[in-house]
Amino acid sequence: MALAGLRVMVVEDHGFQRRMALRFLGELGIEHVWEAGDGASALATLRDLRQRRAAEAPDVVLVDLDMPGMDGVELIEHLAREHLSSAVVLVSALDPALLTTVQAMTRAYGLHVIGCVEKPLTVAKLESVLARSDSELHHAHDEVVDVPVERLREALAERRIVPWFQLQVEIANGQPIGVEALARWQHQDGTVMLPRHFVPVLEREGLAADLTDAILDEGCRAIAAWARQGLCLRLSVNVPPSTLADTESADRYHRIVDGHGVDPKDVMLEITESSVMGDAAGSLGVLARLRLKGFGLSVDDFGTGYSSLLQLSQVPFTELKIDQAFVSGAENLPRKRAMIEASLDLARKLGLSVVAEGVETVEEWRMLSELGCGVAQGFLVAAPVPADGLRDAVGHWRRPEC
């Protein structure tokens, strides 16, 4: 979605600052704009638009947090509970730590935080944060689908659930070094379904292991083909918690990889922190066997679980992935930046490589470069693409100037 096509509501109690925000939006070519001087007025307008089922309702609400009467935090609660908006931009001159808290609260309510903007507003600040709206709004407006189990079984059997690949590059030199395989359900009509619509059903029906086997198999087929063409990349694959309860999974993964002539050292298995919390003895045994066979092990979404340090001390991880929740906007949020710094320092002391997920802006890239992060992955580098589009993604990639 181009900026000019965005529909934006500005909620700001200070008249001058509200007028400046409207002016800046106009300079960005954004014509569909609503304004409100307080939270109650904003709610009234949004409720009226919903009642009239107006097609031109706002895509994004710019919320000033510090307002008399109904403050921005209370307004966000109403927006979420009444489903009046799916995406917000937080605006404030308050403590950055408070912004981080409100951002986490907003996401917990199920709203999408496109970004945080520190006052005073400028055209450049607004343009930078609204430029992130494409991926966030696509995610926010994506229809939730009720997937029949039998259709999923057929799709797995017919290999219509396939990996798309998101490029990973070294921050120091921009060199492509790997891809993460992300499941996509390709329908016969050409549409593509994202994993959040079908993976929970697969997990509930005990089919998560079948999905992982299929993604690993097709992923190895792809990197073997790219290697024959001179493009050598490692493969990262997410593995479900059920893998760690299956004593046969290590041998099965090795057979799949070996069948394509791929070295296990070129395959990184991503494990979420919470995966090891069940049967610790069995889980640790499976992880130890995977490392013995040469696979890399990545602690996925580091910092979002409840046992990060314990898992790092017990599990033979070789890589740490910093979650997008910490990366997004961290250049302007000291607490997020501090979390990244601490994660990088810990990884260095433990001898782990580090991948930062969800890198979407040049500013985030520059911050990660300054802090010495090794690898970046995100829409700034490339969106996920089918196997036959990966070489084009590599060809179009250009490292930002630091």
N, C-alpha and C positions, 0 to 999 in steps of 0.2 A: 504494500500500500504506500503510495507516494505521500509525502507530508501534506501536500495540497488537498488530498482526499480525506484527511483525518477530520473527525468531528470531535470537538473538545469543549468541555465545560470548565470554567475557571471559578473556583470558590475561594474568595479572598475578602476579608472584612475591610481592609484598608482601601479606600476608593482610588487613591492615586496609584497604588501598586496594582490594583485590579485593572485600571485603564492601561497601565504600561504592559501588563501581560497580554491584554487584548491587542494592543498595538504591535507587540513583538510577534504574536501569532499571525497577524495580518501581513507583516513583513516576510514571514515564512510561506505566505501564500495560502494559509489555512482560512477558509471562508465560513465554514460551518462552526459557529462558536456560540456558546451560551455563557451567561455570567450569573453569579449569585454572591450577595454580600454577607451571607451567613449560612450555616448548615441547614437551618430550617427552610430557608428559601430554596436552597439547592434540592432538598428532598421534595419539596412541593413541585418544583419544575420536573424532576425526574419521574415522580409518581404520575404527573399529568401526561407526560410523554408515553409512559407505559400504558396508561389507561386508554389513550388514543391510539396505542400501538403504532406510534410514529416510526416510520422507516428511518427518519433522520435523527435518531437518538444519539447521544455522544458515544464515541468509541473510548474516550479517555476522560477521566475527571482529575483536574489539577487541584489538589486539596491542600489548603493552608492549614497547618496543624494548630497554630495558636490563634484561636478566635474566641471572642466573648460569647457567652451563651453556650450553644452547641459547638464544642471544639472539634478539630479535625478527626481526633481519635473516635469520638462518638459518632461522627458522620460516617466514618468508614464502617463501623459496626452496622449502621443502618443500611449502607450500600450493600453489604454482604448478606445480611439477614433477609432483606427484601428483594435481593437479586436485581438491584437497580443499576449496577455497573459491574463490568468484569475486569476493568483495568484502571489503575490509578497512578498518578505521579505525586509523590509527597514533596511539599514545599515548606521550608522552615528556615529560620535563622537560629534555631535552638541547638542545644548540645548534640553533636553528632551521635553520641551514644544513645540518646533518645530516638533519633531517626532510625538507628539500627533496630531498636526494640519495636518501634511502630511498624517498620518494614517486615519484621518477623511475624508480628501480630496479624498484619494484613494478609500475608501469605497463608497463615494458619486459618484464616477465615475463608480461604479459597479464592481470594482476589489475586490478580496479577499486578505486581509492582513493576512498572516499566522503569522506574528509577527514582532517585531522590535529587532534588535541586535545592541548593543552599541560596538563601536570599543574600543580596538583591538579585532579582532575575535579570538575565540578559538574553539577547537573541541567540548568542552562541550556546548558552546553557540549555535553553529550550530546544534548540535544534539538535543538540547532542543527545538529550534524553529522549526526545520524540522519535529520533532516527532508529531507536531500538524497538519501536512499536510493531514493526512487521512480524517478527517471530513471536512476540508476546501475544499480539492480537490474533494471530493465526491459531495459536494454542488456546487462547481464551474462547474463541468462537467455534472451535472444532466441535462438531456434534458428538454427543455421547451416544454410543450404539450398543444395543442389547444383542450380543452375538450368540447364536445357537451353537451348542457344543458340537453337534454332528457336523456342522459346516466347518468348524475349526479342525475337527479330526480329518475331514476330507482335504482341507487346505494343507495340513501337515503331510498327509500321505502323498499328495500330488506335488509337493515342493513348491507351493505357491506362497508360503511364508519364507521369505528369503532375507539375507543380510543386505542392508545398505551400509555404506562405509563413510565414516567421518575422519578426515585427515588429521594427523597429529604431526606437529613440526617442532624442531628445536628452536628455542627463542634466540639463542646466541647467534645463529647463522641462517635461520629460516629453512633449514634442510628438512624435507619430509622424511619422517622416520617410521611412521606406522599409521594404522587405521583402527578405529573401533567399529566392530560389526554391530549394527543396530537392526533389530527385527522389523520387517515391514510385510504386511499382507497385501499382495498384489492381486486385485480382483480382475476377472476376465474382461470387465468393461474399461479397464485402464486406471481405475481409481486405486488409491493406496491407503491402507488403514494403518494408523500409528499403534505402537505396542500397548499404550495405556488402555486401548479399547479391547484388547483380546488377551494380553498376558495374564491379567488377574483371573480370567476364566480358565486359562490353561493351568495356572497354579492350583486353582480350586479343584479342577478335575484330575489332578495328578499327571498332567501332560508337560510340565515344565522341563523335565529332563529330555523329552523327545524334541522339544523346541531347541534346547541348547545343543543337542547332538546335530540337528539339522543346520543350525547357524554355524557351528564349528566346522562341519563338513564343507559347506558351501564357502565359508570364509577361507579355509585352507586351499580349496580349489582355486579361489581368486588370487591369493597371494602367490601360489605356485605359478599361475599363468602370468602374473605381472613380473615375477622373477625371470621367467624365460624371455620376457621382453626387455629385461635390463632394469626393471624398477623393483628394487628390493625393499620390502616393508615388513614390519612385524604386525601381528594381528592381536587385537584385544577383544575378548569375548566375555560377556557377563554370564556368570553361572549362578543358578538359583540356590537358596539354602538347602533344598532337597538333595542337591549334589553331595553335600557334605555328610548326608545320612546314608549314602549309597557307597558301600565299600568297593563296588565294581567300577565306579566312575573313573578312577585314575587309569586303570587298564583300558577302559573303553575310549577315553580321550586320546590315549597314546596310540591306539589302533587307528583311530580316525586320522590323526595327524600324520602318522607314519604311512598311511595309505596314499597320501598325496606327496610323499617325499619331502615333507616339511619338518624341519628340526624343531623339537619342542621349545628350544630356547627362543624361537621366534614367535612364540605364542604366549600372550599374557592373559591369565584368567583373572577376571575382576570379581572380588568377593566383597559383599557388603559387610560392614562391621557386625551387624546383628546376626549374621549367618552362623557364627560360631557359638552363640549363646545357648543352644539347646544341648545336644549330646556332645559335651566338650571333648571327651576322650575320643569318640568316633570321628568327630570333625577334625581334630588335630591330627589324627592318624591319616585321614584322606589327604589333608593339606601337605603333610610330610611326604607322602608317597608321590604326590604331584611334583613337589620340588625335587625329589630323588630322580624323577623321570626327566627333569630339565625344564619343566614349565615355569614361567614367571608367575608370581602371585601379586596382585594389586589390591590394596585396601581401597575400595570404592567409596566415594562420598565421605571422605575422612572428615571427622569432626561433627557429623550429623547424628552419630549414634551415641550410646551411653557408656561405651567401654573402650574408647579409642586407645588409651595408653596400655590397658591390660592386653588388648588384642595385639598391639605392636610388640609387646614383650613376649608373647607366647607363640605367635604365628610367624612362619618364615617368609614374611612378605618381602618382595624385592622392589615394590613401587608403591607410592602413595599418590592418590588422586585427590586434589583439593576441589571440593564441591563448588558448583556454580554459585550457590547461595553466599559463599564467602568472597568470590571473585567479583560478582556484579557490583559495580560502583565503589569498589574498595579504595580507589584512588582518592575519593573524597570522604571516606568514612574511616577515621583512625582505628576504631576497634576491629573492623574487618581487616584492615591492613595489618594490624598487630597479630591477628589470628593467622594470617598467611605467613608473616615473618616467623612466628613461633613454629608453624608446621614445617617450613623450610629448614629451620635450624635443627628441629628434631630429626627430620629426614637425613640431613647431612651427617648427624652424629650416629645414626643407625645405618648409614650406607645405603639409603633408599633413593632411587630416582623419583622425580616428582613431575606429575602432569597436572596442569591447571585446566579445569573444565569450564565451559561456558564463557570463553573469552570472546567478547562481542565488539569491543571498541579499541581504538588505537591507544586511548589513555590507559585501559586495563593492561594492554600488551606492554606499554612502556613501564608501568609500575612493576609488573612481573619481571621484566628485564632488569630493572634497577635492583630488585630484591634477589636476583640470581636464580629464578625458577628455571627449570630445565626445558620443559615441553609445554606447548599450548595446544588446546583443542577448542573449537567453537566456531560460531558463524563468521567471525572475523577472518578465520583461516579458510573454512569451506563448510557448506551445509552437507548433510549426509546425501550421498548419491548412490545409484546402482553401480554394480561392478563395472559395467561398460562406460560409466561416466567418470571413473576415478582418475584416469590419465588426463582428462580435460581439467579436472579440479586441480591437479598438480600443476598443469601448465598455466592456469590462470592465477595461481597463488603468487603473491609478491610480499616479501617481508616489509613491514612498516619501518620507517626511519625512526631510530631511537634517539 
